[in-house]
Amino acid sequence: MKVKTNDSVAGVARTGLAKTASIGEARQRLPREFLERLQETFPQAVSQAIIRGMCARRPTTFRVNTLRADPRQIVSFLRETGTKFRTVPWCRQGFILSELRERDIEQWDWYREGRIYLQGLSSMVPAIALAPRPGERVLDIAAAPGGKTTQMAALMEGSGSILAVEPDEVRASRLSYNVALQGCRSVEVRRARGERVGSEMPGAFDRVLLDVPCSGEGRFLVGAPATSRAWSRKLVADRSRLQRRLMESAFRSLRPGGILVYSTCTLNLEENEQIIQWALESFSLATEKLPVSIPGSWSGISRGLHPGVSNALRLFPDAEMEGFFVCRLRRLD
């Protein structure tokens, strides 16, 4: 089962299916083995904070599509309609609405015309970390449903090119729909396996976004049991093996000196720091600090690992953000 679902916590947190829960409910509803592993991995205070974050009902968040609108226009619209909002200090295009749900936003012409994109705040970080430039050639592996793809197209001001790869037919169709709705003419959607791109197009890209399928632990919501139902140790192990294959392909597709961003929406070491450790040992790569600072974020956990792993960024689940892991790497040769 592919746990990576969409860019807004499977839609459940802001469509009324999820609600604020208690720590007691969390201990009853979250997988017991997951809770045990969480406590083994993190200090008690951190694991407790993570569990509290999974009890929250998060606000609705979206990103303005600057290919079709200006953030100042949505500010005017929100003020005219009396909608309470907050902006995101580290993302000029990001907005937070505490009193509206996704289904409310979906009625707006702004949404229907592709001028905004419903997207979790954490999901906005990988594209910012990659920082693609106008005119560059970019690869997006496992790209569906397209939140990060369309965000990168906007950051590139519609120039250059993005190859968005997705193996699943249904998800590729959804990706194509979102790309078209957002007016991303620089994006080519290709139904293909990400593991093969590196051998088929070696050294072809300036930057690669590798937002991998994962076990989804950072998106668990106690009030929405479906978010954690598929979790198992086997799923974590299966995803880790797939992530290594995708990492190798991403490295081979990158030109010397090019930038690769690896990201997941999960919390365990096996799919995060240990993948980076393996990549640093296996390929000519070096980690770099991210070109963005997120309040409340943590560095990668480097104990017993390559010190460069500490350049990664960890976001733990809280009242506004899902759990994410983001690492920026550069190909050295």
C-alpha positions, -999 to +999 in steps of 0.1 A: +000+000+000+014+034-009+011+056+022+022+088+005-013+102-003-014+139-010-001+173+001-027+180+028-027+151+053-050+130+032-076+158+034-088+144+067-075+170+091-095+199+076-126+183+062-142+174+095-131+138+096-104+145+122-109+162+156-087+172+185-080+141+206-064+134+240-031+117+249-051+088+264-069+084+231-036+085+213-022+056+233-053+036+225-056+043+188-020+046+175-002+014+167+014+000+199+046-009+182+049+025+166+046+041+200+073+019+214+097+027+186+089+064+190+099+062+227+131+043+218+141+068+192+134+101+209+138+116+245+106+113+265+098+150+262+101+149+224+080+117+220+053+132+242+053+164+221+050+143+189+020+124+203+004+157+213+009+170+178-009+139+165-039+148+186-044+182+170-069+193+145-048+215+122-059+246+103-064+248+066-033+260+047-028+269+011-002+283-013-008+311-038+001+300-074+023+329-085+020+318-121-016+329-120-019+353-090-001+376-067-001+370-029-012+406-025-044+398-044-054+370-021-047+393+009-071+418-005-097+391-011-094+377+024-098+411+040-127+420+018-145+388+028-137+392+065-117+360+065-093+356+093-058+346+081-022+345+089+008+345+065+037+321+067+069+340+076+092+316+058+070+312+027+057+343+011+030+324-008+017+304+022-015+312+042-031+298+073-069+298+078-080+287+113-118+291+108-124+275+073-121+239+061-108+226+028-143+220+016-150+257+021-119+267+001-129+244-027-159+266-034-138+296-041-131+307-077-095+311-066-093+274-060-113+263-091-092+285-114-059+272-100-048+304-085-043+287-051-033+252-041-044+235-008-012+222+007+002+214+041+029+238+054+055+210+059+049+199+023+060+234+011+094+230+026+111+205+001+106+227-030+119+258-011+149+237+001+156+226-035+154+263-046+151+256-084+160+286-106+144+298-138+158+281-169+170+250-150+162+214-158+145+197-128+134+161-121+106+154-096+105+117-087+072+102-073+056+136-081+019+129-076-004+146-067+016+177-078+018+201-049+056+203-049+058+200-087+036+231-093+053+249-064+086+244-082+072+256-115+061+288-098+095+293-082+111+289-116+087+315-130+074+291-156+107+288-174+131+259-177+116+224-175+104+199-150+100+162-156+074+149-132+076+111-129+048+090-114+044+052-119+007+048-108-019+054-135-045+070-113-020+092-094-004+102-127-038+113-140-043+134-109-008+149-113-016+159-149-049+175-138-032+196-112-004+206-135-029+218-161-051+236-136-021+255-122-010+265-157+024+248-154+034+247-191+070+239-182+061+206-166+061+173-185+042+145-167+056+110-175+042+077-162+073+058-154+092+042-125+115+065-107+140+038-101+148+037-139+152+074-146+188+075-135+199+048-160+177+062-188+187+099-183+222+100-166+234+134-156+205+151-173+192+173-145+204+204-126+182+196-096+162+166-084+134+165-059+131+131-043+100+132-021+097+095-015+069+071-007+072+064+030+054+050+060+037+084+067+043+085+105+045+123+104+009+125+092-007+103+118-038+119+133-054+103+164-088+116+153-085+100+119-075+063+124-071+057+087-039+077+087-021+051+108-040+019+100-016+006+074+016+011+095+038-018+103+075-026+108+073-044+075+060-013+058+089+007+072+114-019+059+098-021+025+098+017+021+134+019+032+144-006+004+125+014-022+139+047-010+175+034-015+166+024-051+151+058-057+181+076-042+205+058-064+184+067-095+181+103-083+219+105-079+226+091-113+202+115-130+219+145-114+247+164-132+280+170-113+275+199-089+237+195-091+214+196-061+192+168-047+166+172-020+154+141-002+122+143+019+097+121+037+067+127+058+078+101+084+097+101+117+118+070+120+155+069+115+154+040+089+137+061+063+154+094+071+189+097+086+199+061+078+190+067+041+212+098+041+240+079+058+238+051+032+238+077+003+269+095+017+287+062+019+276+049-015+278+080-037+298+111-042+274+134-023+277+160+005+249+174+026+242+212+027+223+234+051+189+243+039+183+278+025+153+283+048+148+285+085+116+270+100+108+280+136+107+250+159+125+227+135+153+203+146+185+192+130+189+157+117+199+131+143+236+124+137+245+103+167+266+074+155+262+086+119+281+109+095+282+144+110+268+158+077+234+142+086+229+170+111+224+194+081+190+178+076+159+194+090+132+176+110+097+189+116+077+172+143+039+171+142+023+200+160-009+221+160+000+235+125+024+212+107+029+176+098+061+157+106+086+159+078+123+152+071+142+172+045+178+169+035+197+189+008+226+172-010+251+182-037+267+158-062+305+162-060+316+147-093 
